Amino acid sequence: MNNVIELHNVSKKFKGFEIRNISLEVKSGFVTGFIGANGAGKSTTIKMIMNLLAPDSGEVSIFGLDYAKNEKQIKERIGFVYDDNVFYESLNLKEMKKIVAPSYQQWDEKLFNNYIERFNLPLNKKIKTFSKGMKMKASLALALSHNPELIIMDEPTSGLDPVFRRELLELLHDLMIEEDKTIFFSTHITTDLDRIADYIAFIQNGRLVYNNEFHLISEEYAIVKGALDLLDSETEKEFISIRKANTGFEALTSNVQSVKDMFGKNIILEKPSLEDIMYYSQRGKVNA
Ligand SMILES: Nc1ncnc2c1ncn2[C@@H]1O[C@H](COP(=O)(O)OP(=O)(O)OP(=O)(O)O)[C@@H](O)[C@H]1O
């Protein structure tokens, strides 16, 4: 299976924050959701993938190519959507398109017009009058109209209402079905991922803690519930973090088999949601 994005031992240090030695592979033809708490390093990683920020060390390769020699060729094949405002707000969409289109050999005017129609966007109204949802649709129309193989989005659903979020996820789903695309997008709305993600990459405090198939998460992690008297300094080592209440404890583990062997029928095991995994991992970090 080909990887479209490969990061190898990538590090980047800011004052008070560090991306530490991330190695990440994004599989061709699938949707990978990139999750992590606020400030975990998602945007920083995406900027390095887009060559908007240079790593201090490590290698970034896209389609097996490096940016030093192939920047134009790589960017031609990527559609990039991000949350920050990318428009000249005093222009309308028609004028904005005239700026963007010539950058791409593969620009497809018909496809652009299809998106404009599908999203019901006005071509002659100034972009500064657009709502947040309209701006996101406009970004998508501009990013997808050169037929990119790889679509990278930094928090495309943030701040969007549930109806448009669903619409956006459906569009991405359609793109995956109709064409052979790869999508990599960051979000902290984990329920978005239930709909379309095949793989999950999870970053915490600048480290990649998980990058694997979505459905395998429930085999690798479990929520454990049991009585407080099962816990002591030894057994607690099995857990990423533990929530204790008078009625018992609830905890996340990534040592599922060992917990089963240790506690047998004295505990209840449940499948964690992505939100559970993020919550307990973040809590573990805070308590550590
Ligand atoms: N150019 C920069 N200079 C200094 N620090 C930075 C810079 N860019 C990002 N950071 C810091 O790096 C950390 C990670 O930020 P980043 O934007 O990558 O997180 P994120 O996971 O995308 O968060 P969010 O979900 O809130 O958007 C933060 O502490 C941020 O303040």
The ligand as an SDF file (V2000), in Angstrom:
LIG
                    3D

 31 33  0  0  0  0  0  0  0  0999 V2000
    4.9310   30.1450   15.1260 N   0  0  0  0  0  0  0  0  0  0  0  0
    4.8530   29.7450   16.4070 C   0  0  0  0  0  0  0  0  0  0  0  0
    5.6740   30.2530   17.3490 N   0  0  0  0  0  0  0  0  0  0  0  0
    5.6010   29.8460   18.6310 C   0  0  0  0  0  0  0  0  0  0  0  0
    4.7450   28.9180   19.0870 N   0  0  0  0  0  0  0  0  0  0  0  0
    3.8810   28.3840   18.1930 C   0  0  0  0  0  0  0  0  0  0  0  0
    3.9010   28.7630   16.8080 C   0  0  0  0  0  0  0  0  0  0  0  0
    2.9460   28.0510   16.1710 N   0  0  0  0  0  0  0  0  0  0  0  0
    2.3530   27.2620   17.1070 C   0  0  0  0  0  0  0  0  0  0  0  0
    2.9220   27.4620   18.3130 N   0  0  0  0  0  0  0  0  0  0  0  0
    2.5750   26.7610   19.5670 C   0  0  0  0  0  0  0  0  0  0  0  0
    2.6080   25.3810   19.3070 O   0  0  0  0  0  0  0  0  0  0  0  0
    1.5760   24.7090   20.0610 C   0  0  0  0  0  0  0  0  0  0  0  0
    0.7830   23.8360   19.1270 C   0  0  0  0  0  0  0  0  0  0  0  0
   -0.0180   24.6610   18.2880 O   0  0  0  0  0  0  0  0  0  0  0  0
   -0.8930   24.0930   17.0910 P   0  0  0  0  0  0  0  0  0  0  0  0
   -1.5640   25.2550   16.4610 O   0  0  0  0  0  0  0  0  0  0  0  0
   -0.0560   23.2280   16.2220 O   0  0  0  0  0  0  0  0  0  0  0  0
   -1.9490   23.1890   17.8790 O   0  0  0  0  0  0  0  0  0  0  0  0
   -3.3100   22.5370   17.3700 P   0  0  0  0  0  0  0  0  0  0  0  0
   -3.2710   21.0860   17.7790 O   0  0  0  0  0  0  0  0  0  0  0  0
   -3.5420   22.8250   15.9270 O   0  0  0  0  0  0  0  0  0  0  0  0
   -4.3510   23.3080   18.2790 O   0  0  0  0  0  0  0  0  0  0  0  0
   -5.8700   23.8020   18.0130 P   0  0  0  0  0  0  0  0  0  0  0  0
   -6.7290   22.5670   18.0250 O   0  0  0  0  0  0  0  0  0  0  0  0
   -6.1480   24.6660   19.1930 O   0  0  0  0  0  0  0  0  0  0  0  0
   -5.8990   24.5330   16.7090 O   0  0  0  0  0  0  0  0  0  0  0  0
    0.7820   25.7880   20.7680 C   0  0  0  0  0  0  0  0  0  0  0  0
    1.2330   25.8530   22.1050 O   0  0  0  0  0  0  0  0  0  0  0  0
    1.1420   27.0450   20.0090 C   0  0  0  0  0  0  0  0  0  0  0  0
    1.1100   28.1700   20.8640 O   0  0  0  0  0  0  0  0  0  0  0  0
  1  2  1  0
  2  3  1  0
  2  7  2  0
  3  4  2  0
  4  5  1  0
  5  6  2  0
  6  7  1  0
  6 10  1  0
  7  8  1  0
  8  9  2  0
  9 10  1  0
 10 11  1  0
 11 12  1  0
 11 30  1  0
 12 13  1  0
 13 14  1  0
 13 28  1  0
 14 15  1  0
 15 16  1  0
 16 17  2  0
 16 18  1  0
 16 19  1  0
 19 20  1  0
 20 21  2  0
 20 22  1  0
 20 23  1  0
 23 24  1  0
 24 25  2  0
 24 26  1  0
 24 27  1  0
 28 29  1  0
 28 30  1  0
 30 31  1  0
M  END
$$$$
